[in-house]
Amino acid sequence: MTINTVKQSLSGWGRYPQVAAQVARPDRYVELVGLAQQAAIARGHGRAYGDAAISASGTTVLMTRLNRFLAFDAESGLLTAEAGVSLDEILQVVMAQGWFLPVTPGTRYVTLGGAVAADVHGKNHHHVGSFSAFVREIELFTPQGVLRCSADLYPSVFWATVGGMGMTGIIGEVTLQLKRIPSAEMQVQHRPAANLAEAFALMESAELDDEYTVAWIDCLASGKNLGRSVFMRGHHAEGALSSGPKAAKLKMPFDLPGFALNRYTVRAFNAGYYRWEGRKQQAFRCDLAPFFYPLDGIQQWNRLYGKKGFVQYQFVLPPETAAKGLEAVLTRLSLSGNASFLAVLKRFGAAGSGLLSFPMPGYTLALDLPLRHDTLALLDTLDAVVLDHGGRVYLAKDARLAASSLPRMYPQLDAWRELRSQLDPEGLFVSALGRRLEMC
Ligand SMILES: Cc1cc2nc3c(=O)[nH]c(=O)nc-3n(C[C@H](O)[C@H](O)[C@H](O)COP(=O)(O)OP(=O)(O)OC[C@H]3O[C@@H](n4cnc5c(N)ncnc54)[C@H](O)[C@@H]3O)c2cc1C
């Protein structure tokens, strides 16, 4: 079967780096068999920030036309769909019937395949773990053939694929256990934290814990305000069900000029956000979308950072070193003046079994930085802090980590490599990220 490809320049959500790619867009499931026999890498909605969803030297396979629902049991909440179905498309079908995603990232515009390949986490990781905890089965297209696997069936393949960033093959189908919800609304409460110590106290407080928790940190605050944050907690409220979230009406119409985001404009935004959101100390109700997906409210918001793009930096630190390590990172960021909108701090619970899954017990911080002449050098210094404190960087957000840092961050890398080379002895499934990090 001939598979048509077109040449295209591709990037991740951060628009850095831009890579020349050969792109195929199958619309028949059976085409995956042929695509898995050649150098390829699957791509969902391209919401990974860096170069993860671009083939190093072969075909990048756009999965978004393989978006058929195959089965849904409204009694049990078990859903089977092709891997190109987006989380948004799922919500449009299941929410009115009282079901929601058991784990959701901060955007609903990611595919099922992308969610499995990155083993994504949400604001409830400290209670329920990551996406893979709810994946009952996947169908995987490898150069060796097609394989159905799960935590019980070929578990070693399953745990190498979950978090394996597309480099064990193409995930064609996913069966996911959804979560019951009583309504389409959330019961939410905010608390301001004047500094990092207060933010940690709020995140650790058993009394304030909730189904979902998160803190937005002002990365430009310094001195006694270092780590100034708004802590947010929420759970699904009782009430009426309704259909899935509405598409955003706002759209970023053009690339903002590079100078528009600077330490002064971002400092003013962050200070205003802290005051405004920190005031909401009385519990209030809101729709699911603004609570889970605030950034989905503006289409193409990544154009805010201008044509040069931006990088997202997300790392996790173990509980024993998190406070010291975060203080060191925030101090460096604040001194650099590199403007980041409020960054997101989440708490992680127990790690899952994915060999390269990002979450481990502790705290994770995610922040966006515009690409300036000194941004990449600044991030190298942050890598050193993260390594010194026993942490790791999230591959789904990465565009620039050095290969030498990877084995120290991901101790199961060799086990993953071993398994991968059995599935793909000729090294066909290598992404630009995989090549840069010398993973395969
Ligand atoms: C605004 C925003 C908020 C985010 N918030 C979070 C968050 O809270 N938590 C979190 O964990 N992540 C978060 N992310 C990251 C995002 O969830 C992941 O990068 C996810 O993998 C993107 O899915 P995608 O469908 O866009 O995949 P892509 O970006 O296209 O691909 C990501 C990886 O998945 C692989 N892949 C995609 N489809 C398949 C397939 N069918 N078979 C095999 N491999 C495949 C690709 O090869 C690549 O390695 C966020 C991203 C954005 C832009």
The ligand as an SDF file (V2000), in Angstrom:
LIG
                    3D

 53 58  0  0  0  0  0  0  0  0999 V2000
   -1.5740   24.0570   27.6100 C   0  0  0  0  0  0  0  0  0  0  0  0
   -0.9880   22.7010   27.8960 C   0  0  0  0  0  0  0  0  0  0  0  0
   -1.1610   22.1430   29.1420 C   0  0  0  0  0  0  0  0  0  0  0  0
   -0.6290   20.8870   29.4200 C   0  0  0  0  0  0  0  0  0  0  0  0
   -0.8280   20.3690   30.6620 N   0  0  0  0  0  0  0  0  0  0  0  0
   -0.3480   19.1620   30.9650 C   0  0  0  0  0  0  0  0  0  0  0  0
   -0.5820   18.5850   32.2550 C   0  0  0  0  0  0  0  0  0  0  0  0
   -1.2170   19.1900   33.1140 O   0  0  0  0  0  0  0  0  0  0  0  0
   -0.0930   17.3360   32.4860 N   0  0  0  0  0  0  0  0  0  0  0  0
    0.5990   16.6420   31.5410 C   0  0  0  0  0  0  0  0  0  0  0  0
    1.0130   15.5140   31.8330 O   0  0  0  0  0  0  0  0  0  0  0  0
    0.8450   17.1600   30.3260 N   0  0  0  0  0  0  0  0  0  0  0  0
    0.3800   18.3980   30.0180 C   0  0  0  0  0  0  0  0  0  0  0  0
    0.5990   18.9290   28.7730 N   0  0  0  0  0  0  0  0  0  0  0  0
    1.3700   18.1340   27.7960 C   0  0  0  0  0  0  0  0  0  0  0  0
    0.4690   17.2300   26.9300 C   0  0  0  0  0  0  0  0  0  0  0  0
   -0.5650   16.6680   27.6930 O   0  0  0  0  0  0  0  0  0  0  0  0
    1.3090   16.0780   26.3690 C   0  0  0  0  0  0  0  0  0  0  0  0
    2.4130   16.5740   25.6790 O   0  0  0  0  0  0  0  0  0  0  0  0
    0.5330   15.1460   25.4340 C   0  0  0  0  0  0  0  0  0  0  0  0
    1.3910   14.0830   25.0920 O   0  0  0  0  0  0  0  0  0  0  0  0
    0.0950   15.8600   24.1560 C   0  0  0  0  0  0  0  0  0  0  0  0
   -0.7380   15.0100   23.4110 O   0  0  0  0  0  0  0  0  0  0  0  0
   -0.8510   15.1760   21.8280 P   0  0  0  0  0  0  0  0  0  0  0  0
   -1.9790   14.3370   21.3670 O   0  0  0  0  0  0  0  0  0  0  0  0
   -0.8750   16.6050   21.4700 O   0  0  0  0  0  0  0  0  0  0  0  0
    0.4980   14.4740   21.3870 O   0  0  0  0  0  0  0  0  0  0  0  0
    1.7560   15.0650   20.5890 P   0  0  0  0  0  0  0  0  0  0  0  0
    2.2080   16.2990   21.2200 O   0  0  0  0  0  0  0  0  0  0  0  0
    1.4290   15.1010   19.1540 O   0  0  0  0  0  0  0  0  0  0  0  0
    2.7990   13.8780   20.8960 O   0  0  0  0  0  0  0  0  0  0  0  0
    3.3280   13.7430   22.1950 C   0  0  0  0  0  0  0  0  0  0  0  0
    4.0710   12.4030   22.3020 C   0  0  0  0  0  0  0  0  0  0  0  0
    3.1170   11.3570   22.1640 O   0  0  0  0  0  0  0  0  0  0  0  0
    3.4820   10.4930   21.0960 C   0  0  0  0  0  0  0  0  0  0  0  0
    2.2460   10.0410   20.4680 N   0  0  0  0  0  0  0  0  0  0  0  0
    1.1820   10.7860   20.0930 C   0  0  0  0  0  0  0  0  0  0  0  0
    0.2320    9.9890   19.5800 N   0  0  0  0  0  0  0  0  0  0  0  0
    0.7160    8.7310   19.6150 C   0  0  0  0  0  0  0  0  0  0  0  0
    0.2130    7.4650   19.2070 C   0  0  0  0  0  0  0  0  0  0  0  0
   -0.9910    7.3090   18.6640 N   0  0  0  0  0  0  0  0  0  0  0  0
    1.0100    6.3820   19.3610 N   0  0  0  0  0  0  0  0  0  0  0  0
    2.2430    6.4870   19.9260 C   0  0  0  0  0  0  0  0  0  0  0  0
    2.7490    7.6550   20.3500 N   0  0  0  0  0  0  0  0  0  0  0  0
    1.9960    8.7580   20.1910 C   0  0  0  0  0  0  0  0  0  0  0  0
    4.3380   11.3340   20.1700 C   0  0  0  0  0  0  0  0  0  0  0  0
    5.2040   10.5440   19.4060 O   0  0  0  0  0  0  0  0  0  0  0  0
    5.0720   12.2060   21.1740 C   0  0  0  0  0  0  0  0  0  0  0  0
    6.1870   11.5360   21.6860 O   0  0  0  0  0  0  0  0  0  0  0  0
    0.0920   20.1730   28.4370 C   0  0  0  0  0  0  0  0  0  0  0  0
    0.2820   20.7430   27.1740 C   0  0  0  0  0  0  0  0  0  0  0  0
   -0.2560   21.9950   26.8870 C   0  0  0  0  0  0  0  0  0  0  0  0
   -0.0550   22.6010   25.5210 C   0  0  0  0  0  0  0  0  0  0  0  0
  1  2  1  0
  2  3  1  0
  2 52  2  0
  3  4  2  0
  4  5  1  0
  4 50  1  0
  5  6  2  0
  6  7  1  0
  6 13  1  0
  7  8  2  0
  7  9  1  0
  9 10  1  0
 10 11  2  0
 10 12  1  0
 12 13  2  0
 13 14  1  0
 14 15  1  0
 14 50  1  0
 15 16  1  0
 16 17  1  0
 16 18  1  0
 18 19  1  0
 18 20  1  0
 20 21  1  0
 20 22  1  0
 22 23  1  0
 23 24  1  0
 24 25  2  0
 24 26  1  0
 24 27  1  0
 27 28  1  0
 28 29  2  0
 28 30  1  0
 28 31  1  0
 31 32  1  0
 32 33  1  0
 33 34  1  0
 33 48  1  0
 34 35  1  0
 35 36  1  0
 35 46  1  0
 36 37  1  0
 36 45  1  0
 37 38  2  0
 38 39  1  0
 39 40  1  0
 39 45  2  0
 40 41  1  0
 40 42  2  0
 42 43  1  0
 43 44  2  0
 44 45  1  0
 46 47  1  0
 46 48  1  0
 48 49  1  0
 50 51  2  0
 51 52  1  0
 52 53  1  0
M  END
$$$$
